[in-house]
Amino acid sequence: MGSSTVYQLALRGQKVLGIDQFTPPHAFGSSHGKSRIIREAYFEDPLYVPLVKRAYNGWAELQARSGKRVLTRTGGLMIGAPDGIVVNGARASAVEHNLPYEELNAAEIRARFPALRPTDDTVAIWEPRAGVLDPEAAIEAQLSLARSANAELRFGEKVTKWRATADGVEVTTFTGTYFAARLVITAGSWIRELVPELALPLTVERQAICWFDPLKPAEFTPNNFPIFIHEYAPGRTWYGFANFGDGMKAALHHQGETTTPQTVRRAVGDDEVAVVRDLLKKFIPDANGALRATTVCLYTNAPDDHFILDAHPAHPAVFIASPCSGHGFKFSIAIGELIADDLIGEKRRFDLSPFRLSRFATA
């Protein structure tokens, strides 16, 4: 969200400063791992569909401007029981927003995608426009273009505090103090540190991710293997990607331990790999080759799994754009555009009321 906001503001000719305690793209937050799913038939809630449609346009524009490939279309499968959360939700979004889709039974899934071995009671929503984003390439492209448009970027510089002033905001880091008319906070898992007065009811969740060398590589090329999200038991999902040269990527979704960005276990244990292997053995046996790599990323979750996109209730010059509840990267280019519009007074393109801070207010 931060790199996208800097990029969008710089494109509009604004004087903008981006500050990061690390050097992006980095592997300490929620925007790494070589691939992120993008999909339109959004099972979480149909309200996200117009936003992700705008994001598709934004990623295409970024590719054209930068010359870097950040999005690859592979198609996507939302897999599970016919009345499950994933299939029901994806179907509902596709119908409400008139999206192209097909509903496949287990035999049709196996015939079209031989690497997949769903059980006979399984169905899937096939979404032809779904695909894969390269998060590191996307962030690099946005920051490079922002810098070319005269944005100032300061990396390896941690913000220690900020305060509202009579004519804007003052931001202090270990290096110095900066003044601006507006402030956007996109701190992800560190958000509570920067707005402690809001007592946001957020949790940071650790996610272990694995890459495997497929036993039959031809089945797992981007042309042959779609992204998938599979509800393999009620309320339990995992997801995976084609092999883009680093192995077939797979991980559980929203089943990690609660942690903090300071204390998170960065090493992935053998027991965690074994859980993913068990799913591969059952549903994608030809992917169950040698373990190639692992990493850990962080979800910062709101109780309702929605985003926060709102002005600070006491300081209207401060805009908060965190967390993303484990499903935000695909939207980030559109959200940066929304924030830029808001900061320079342009008409909002989308209704942000579902993402307001006021929903956390106690009765």
LUMNU-497705 format. One record per residue: residue in three letters; x, y negated, z of N, C-alpha, C in turn. Coordinates in steps of 0.1 Angstrom, whole numbers, plus 2048, in hexadecimal, padded with zeros to 3 digits. Example, Ala and Ser with C-alpha at 12.3 -4.5 7.8 and 13.67 -1.06 7.14 Angstrom:
! LUMNU-497705
ALA88483984E87B82D84E88482184E SER88081684788980B84788180084F 
***
This chain:
! LUMNU-497705
MET80880C8008008008008097F3800 GLY8147F480781D7E88088237E57FA SER8297EF7F48307ED7E78257E87DD SER8197EE7DD80F7EA7D380B7DB7D6 THR8097D77E28057CA7E58107C07E1 VAL81C7C37E48277BA7DF8277B97D0 TYR8257C47CA8257C47BB81A7BC7B5 GLN80E7BD7BB8027B67B68037A77B8 LEU8087A37C480A7957C781478F7BE ALA81F7967BC82A7917B382578F7A5 LEU81D7987A081779779280F78A791 ARG80978679C80077A79C80876D79E GLY81576F79F81E7637A081F75E7AE GLN81B7667B881B7617C682A7637CC LYS82D75B7D583A75C7DC8377667E7 VAL83E7727E683B77D7EF8487837F4 LEU84878780185378E80884E79B80D GLY8557A68098527B380E85D7B8817 ILE8587BD8238627C182D85F7D0830 ASP86A7D88318687E68358747EA83E GLN8707F184987B7F685288480084C PHE87F80784188881083A88A80A82C THR88F81382389280F81588981780C PRO87D81280787481A7FF87981C7F1 PRO8758277EB86D8327F187583A7FB HIS86F83D80687684581086D851815 ALA87385981D86C866821867866830 PHE86585A835861859844853857846 GLY84B85483C83D85183E83385A837 SER82C85482D82185B82782185A818 SER82C85681282D8528048398597FD HIS83B86680184686D7FA84287B7F7 GLY84B8837F38488917F08468947E1 LYS84A88B7D884B88D7CA83D88F7C3 SER8328907CA8258927C381A88E7CC ARG8108887C78038857CE7F88887C4 ILE7ED88D7C97E18907C17DA8837BE ILE7D58827B27CB8787AF7BF87F7A8 ARG7B387B7AD7A78827A879B8797AA GLU79187B7A27858727A27798787A9 ALA7778857A876B88B7AE76E88D7BD TYR76D8827C47728817D17698877DC PHE76D8937E176589A7EA7638937F7 GLU76D88B7FB76C88580876087B809 ASP75D8737FE75286A7FE7518647F0 PRO7458637EB74485D7DD74884E7DD LEU7488477E874B8397E87598367E3 TYR7628417E377083F7DF77183F7D0 VAL7678447C97698477BA76B83A7B2 PRO76482F7B47678237AD77581E7B0 LEU77A81F7BC78781B7BF7928237B8 VAL7908307B879A8397B17998377A2 LYS78E83379C78D83078E79682478B ARG79581A79479D80E7927AC812793 ALA7AF81B79D7BD81F79F7C3826792 TYR7BA82E78B7BF83477F7C4829775 ASN7BC81E7747C081376B7CD80D770 GLY7CE80B77D7DA8057827E780D780 TRP7E681B7817F182377F7F5823770 ALA7EB8227677EE8227597F5814756 GLU7F080975C7F77FC75A8057FC75F LEU80780376A81580377081E80B767 GLN81981676182281E75882581674C ALA81C80E74781E80673B8287FB73E ARG8277F574A8307EA74D83E7EF750 SER83F7FA75784C7FF75C853808753 GLY84C80F74A852819742855826749 LYS85082775685283375E84583B75E ARG84684875D83B85175F83885376D VAL82C84F77182885077F81C859781 LEU81585C77680886477680986F76B THR80687B76F8058877667F888D768 ARG7F088E75D7E389575D7E58A475D THR7E08AB7667E08B97667D28BF767 GLY7C88B776A7BB8BC76E7BC8C177C GLY7B08C37827B08C67907A48CF794 LEU7A68D879D79C8E17A27998DE7B1 MET78C8DC7B47888DB7C27818E97C5 ILE7878F17CD7848FF7CE77E9027DC GLY77490B7DD76F90F7E97629167E8 ALA75B9177F374D91D7F37449137EC PRO7399187E573090F7DE72A9047E7 ASP7289077F47228FD7FD72C8F7806 GLY7398F98037448F480C7468E580A ILE74E8DF8137508D18137578CC806 VAL7618D48017698CF7F67608D07E9 VAL75A8DC7E77528DD7DA7468D57DA ASN73E8D57E57328CD7E67358BE7E4 GLY7408B97EB7438AB7EB7488A77DD ALA7508AF7D77558AC7C974A8AC7BF ARG7418B67C07358B67B772D8A97B9 ALA72A8A67C672289A7C872888D7C3 SER73588B7C473C8807BE73B8807AF ALA73D88B7A973D88C79B72F889795 VAL72588E79C71788B79771387D799 GLU7168777A57128697A871985F79F HIS72586279B72D85979372E85D784 ASN72786778072786C77273586F76D LEU73C87777574A87B77274988876A PRO75388A7607538967597588A1763 TYR7518AD7637568B876C74F8C5767 GLU7558D076B74F8DD76974F8E4776 GLU7458ED7787458F578474890477F LEU75390978575891678175592178C ASN75292D78875193779275F93E793 ALA76094879B76D94E79E773954792 ALA76B95B78A77096177E775957774 GLU76E94C77377294276977F93B76E ILE78093977B78D93378079893C77D ARG79794977F7A295377C7A595376D ALA79B95376579D9537577A4947751 ARG7A193B7567A792F7517B492C757 PHE7B69307647C392E76B7C793B772 PRO7CF94376A7D295076F7DA95177C ALA7E194677F7E994678B7E0946798 LEU7D49417967CB9407A27C394D7A3 ARG7C19527B07BA95E7B37AF95B7BE PRO7A59547BA79A9517C479295D7C7 THR78C95D7D37839687D67769677CE ASP76F9727CD7639727C47589687C9 ASP7589647D574E95B7DA75294C7D8 THR75D94A7D176293C7D075D9367C3 VAL75B9287C37599217B77639157B7 ALA76390D7AC76B9017AC7658F77A3 ILE7678EA7A77648DF79E7718DB796 TRP7708DD78977B8D978077A8CB77C GLU7848C377F7858B577C7908B2772 PRO78D8AF7657978AF75B7A18A375C ARG79D8987637A588C7637AE88C76F ALA7AD8967787B68967847C4899780 GLY7CD8957897DB8977867E4894792 VAL7F189078E7FC88F798802882797 LEU80487B7A280C86E7A281A8727A8 ASP82486B7A383186C7A98338607B2 PRO8328627BF8328567C983F84F7C9 GLU84A8567C985784E7C98588467BC ALA85584B7B18568447A484D8387A4 ALA84183A7AA83782F7AA83B8247B3 ILE8418277BE84581C7C78518157C1 GLU85B81D7BC8668167B586280D7AA ALA8598117A285480979784E7FC79C GLN8457FD7A683E7F17AB8487E87B1 LEU8527ED7B985B7E47BF8657DD7B5 SER8697E57AB8717E07A186B7D4799 LEU85E7D77958577CC78E8547C0797 ALA8517C37A484F7B87AD85C7AF7AF ARG8677B67B08747AE7B18767A67A4 SER8737AC7998757A578C86C79978B ALA86079979285778E79385A78579F ASN8667867A486B77D7AE8667807BC ALA86178C7BF85E78F7CD86B7917D4 GLU86B78E7E18777907E987479D7F2 LEU87E7A67F187C7B37F88877B4802 ARG8847B780F88D7B981988B7C781F PHE8957D081D8947DE82289E7E082D GLY89B7EA8358A37ED8418A27E284B GLU8967DC84C8947D18558877D385C LYS8877D686987B7DA8708757CE876 VAL8687CD8748607C287A85E7C5889 THR8617BC89285F7BE8A08537B78A5 LYS84E7AC89F8427A68A383D79C899 TRP83179889A82B78D89282278589B ARG81F77989681577189E80F767894 ALA8027648977FB75A88E80074C893 THR80174388980473588C7F972C886 ALA7FB71F8887F07168847EE716875 ASP7F971986D7F871985F7FB726858 GLY7FB7318607FE73E859802749864 VAL80E74F86181375986982275886A GLU82775D87583675E87783976D87A VAL843772872847780874855781878 THR85878888286678A88786B798885 THR87779988087E7A687E88B7A6886 PHE8927B188689F7B188C8A97A7886 THR8A67A387A8AF79A8728AB78B873 GLY89E78887389B77A87388C778875 THR88776C872879768873875762866 TYR86976686286376185585575B858 PHE85275184F84574B85083E74C843 ALA83174E84482874F83881A74B83A ALA8137498308057468317FC752835 ARG80075D8307F876A832802775835 LEU7FD77F83C80478B8407FC79783C VAL8027A18367FB7AE8348037B983B ILE7FD7C08438037CB84B7FF7D8845 THR8097DF83F8077EC8398117F683F ALA8107F884C81A7FF85481780E856 GLY80C81385080A82185180A826860 SER81283086281283687081882D87B TRP81E82287782381888081880D883 ILE80D80E87E80380387E7FF7FF88D ARG7FE8098967FA8058A38047FD8AA GLU8117FF8A781B7F78AD81A7E88A9 LEU8157E589E8147D78998077D089C VAL7FD7D889F7F07D28A47EB7D98B0 PRO7F37D98BB7EF7E08C77E37DB8CD GLU7E07CE8CB7D57C78D17C77CD8CC LEU7C87D38C07BB7D98BB7B87E78C0 ALA7C27ED8C77C07FB8CC7B98048C2 LEU7BE8058B67B880D8AC7B881B8AF PRO7AD8228AD7AB8308B17B183A8A7 LEU7BE8398A47C484089A7CD84B89F THR7CF8568977D886089A7E286388F VAL7EE8668927F88698887F9878888 GLU7F887E87C7F888D87A804891871 ARG80B89B8768178A086F8128AA864 GLN8188A98588148B284D8218B9848 ALA8218C684882C8CD8428298D1834 ILE8338CF82B8318D181D83D8DA818 CYS8398E480F8438EE80A8438EE7FB TRP84E8F17F58508F47E78559027E5 PHE85090A7DC8549177D98579197CA ASP8619227C88649267BA85A9307B5 PRO85292D7AB8489377A784F9437A1 LEU84894F7A384D95C79E84A95C78F LYS84095578A83D95477C83C946778 PRO84894077584993177383F92C769 ALA83D93375E83492E75382692B757 GLU82193276281493076781292376E PHE81D91D77281D91177B822904775 THR8239047688278F776281B8ED763 PRO81E8E07628138D77628088D9758 ASN80C8DF74C8028E27427F98ED745 ASN7FD8F674E7F69027517F090375F PHE7F48FA7687F08FC7767EB8EE77B PRO7DE8EE77F7D88E17847DC8DE792 ILE7D98D27967D98CF7A57CD8D67AA PHE7CE8DA7B77C28E07BD7C18DC7CC ILE7B58DB7D17B28DB7DF7A88E67E2 HIS7AB8EF7EB7A48FB7ED7A08FC7FC GLU7938FC7FE78D8FE80B78C90D80D TYR79691381379792281479092881F ALA78C91F82978392383477B917838 PRO77091883E76890C841770901848 GLY7718F58417788EA8477878EB847 ARG78D8F584079B8F783F7A08F7831 THR7A98EE82D7AD8EC81F7BC8EC81E TRP7C08F08127CE8EF80E7CE8EA800 TYR7DA8E67FB7DB8E07EE7E88E37E7 GLY7E98E17DA7F58E57D37F68DE7C5 PHE8028DF7C08068D87B380D8E27AA ALA80E8DF79D8168E57948258E3797 ASN82D8EB79183C8EA7928418DF788 PHE8458D478E84B8C978685A8CA785 GLY8608D578986E8D77898748D9796 ASP86C8D77A18718D87AF86A8E47B6 GLY8628EC7AF85B8F67B584C8F37B6 MET8448FD7B98368FB7BB8338F67C9 LYS82D8EB7CA82B8E57D781D8E97DD ALA81D8EC7EA8118F07F18128EC7FF ALA8068E98058068E58137F78E6818 LEU7F68E78257E98E582C7E58D782C HIS7D88D482D7D38C782E7CC8C483B HIS7D08BA8427C98B784F7C98C2859 GLN7D48C985B7D58D38657E28D286D GLY7E88C686D7F48C48747F38C0882 GLU7FE8C08897FE8BC8977FF8AD898 THR7F98A78A37FA8998A68088958AA THR80C88A8A681A8868A881B8778A8 THR8278718A78298638A583586289B PRO83685689484185588B84F855891 GLN84F85389E85C8538A58608618A9 THR85686A8AD8598778B38568828A9 VAL85188089D84D88B894859895892 ARG8558A189285F8AC88E8618AB87F ARG86D8A987A86F8A786C8738B5865 ALA8778BF86D87A8CC86886D8D4867 VAL86B8DC85C8608E585A8648F385F GLY85C8F886886090586D85C911865 ASP86291D86785F92986085192D861 ASP84B92A86D83D92E86F834925867 GLU83891986482F91085C83091584D VAL83C91984983E91E83B83592B83A ALA83593384482E94084481F93E841 VAL81A93484780B93184680892E837 VAL81192683180F92382381192F81A ARG81B93781D81E94381681194D817 ASP80B94E8227FF9578237F4952819 LEU7F39458187E994080E7ED943800 LEU7FA9417FD7FF9457F07FD9537ED LYS80095C7F67FF96B7F47F096E7F0 LYS7E79687F77D996B7F57D39657E8 PHE7D79587E67D09517DB7D894D7CF ILE7E694D7D07EE9497C57FB9517C6 PRO7FA95F7C58069677C88129647BF ASP8109607B381B95E7AA8239517AE ALA81E9497B782693E7BC82F9417C8 ASN82D94D7CD8339507DA8429557D9 GLY84A94C7D385894F7D18609497DC ALA86D9477D98769427E38729347E8 LEU8749317F48729247F987D91A7F4 ARG8789107EE8829077E88858FA7F0 ALA87B8F57F787D8E97FF8718E7808 THR8728DF8128678DB81B8698CC81F THR85F8C682385F8B88288538B6832 VAL8548AB8388498A784284489983E CYS83789883D83188A83B827888846 LEU82287B84781987785280C87384C TYR8018778527F48728507F186885C THR7EC85D85A7E78548647D8854863 ASN7D185A86C7C385D86B7BA854873 ALA7AF84F86D7A484987479A853878 PRO79285188278985B88677F86087B ASP77C85787277285A86777A85D85A ASP78785E85B78F86184F78E857844 HIS78984B84678984083D79683783F PHE79782E8357A282583679F819840 ILE7A98118437A78048487AC7F983E LEU7A37F183A7A67E683179E7DA835 ASP7A47D183D79C7C68447A67BC849 ALA7A07B084B7A87A58527A87A8861 HIS7B27A48677B37A48767A879C87C PRO7A07A288579479B88A79878E891 ALA7A478C8977A777F89D7B0776895 HIS7B577C88A7BE7748827BB776873 PRO7B376E86D7AF77185F7BA770855 ALA7C576A8587D176984F7D877784E VAL7D47808567DB78D8577D2798852 PHE7D67A08487CF7AA8427D57B8846 ILE7CD7C184A7D27CE84E7CE7D9844 ALA7D77E083F7D57EB8357DB7F8839 SER7D67FD8447DB80A8497D080F853 PRO7CD81B8547D482784E7CD82B842 CYS7D183783C7CB83C8307C584A833 SER7C784F83F7C085C8437C486883A GLY7D08688357D587382E7D087581F HIS7CA86A81A7C586B80C7C685E805 GLY7D08568087D18488037D98457F7 PHE7E484D7F47EE8487EB7E78467DD LYS7DF84E7D97D984D7CB7D283F7C9 PHE7CD83A7D47C682D7D47CF8217D5 SER7DC8237D87E48187DD7E580D7D3 ILE7E68107C67E88057BC7DB7FC7BC ALA7D08037BD7C37FB7BD7C27F37CA ILE7C67F97D57C57F27E27CE7E67E2 GLY7DA7E77DD7E37DB7DC7DD7D07D4 GLU7D67D47C97CE7CA7C17C37C37C9 LEU7BC7CB7D17B17C67D97B77BC7E3 ILE7C27C07EA7C87B77F47CD7AA7ED ALA7D37AB7E27D879F7DB7CD7967D7 ASP7C279C7D27B67947CF7B178C7DB ASP7B07937E77AB78D7F37B47827F8 LEU7C17847F77CB77A7FC7CB76D7F4 ILE7C876E7E77C87627DF7BA75D7DB GLY7B07637E27A375E7E179B7627D5 GLU79F76C7CE7977717C378B77A7C8 LYS78177B7BF7757837C37797927C5 ARG7747987CF7777A67D27707AF7C7 ARG7787B97C37727C27B876A7CD7BF PHE76C7D07CC7667DB7D27617D77E0 ASP7577DE7E57527DC7F275B7E37FC LEU7617DB80576A7E180F7647E381C SER7577E181D7507E282A7527F0831 PRO7537FB829755808830762809837 PHE76B80083477980183977C7F6844 ARG7727EF8497737E58527777EA860 LEU77F7E28687837E58757777E587F SER76C7DE87C7617DD88575A7EB887 ARG75C7F587F75680288175C80988D PHE76780489276D80A89E7688048AB ALA7607F98A975C7F28B57537FB8BE THR7557FA8CB74D8028D47407FA8D7 ALA7368028DA7287FC8DD7297F48EA 
***
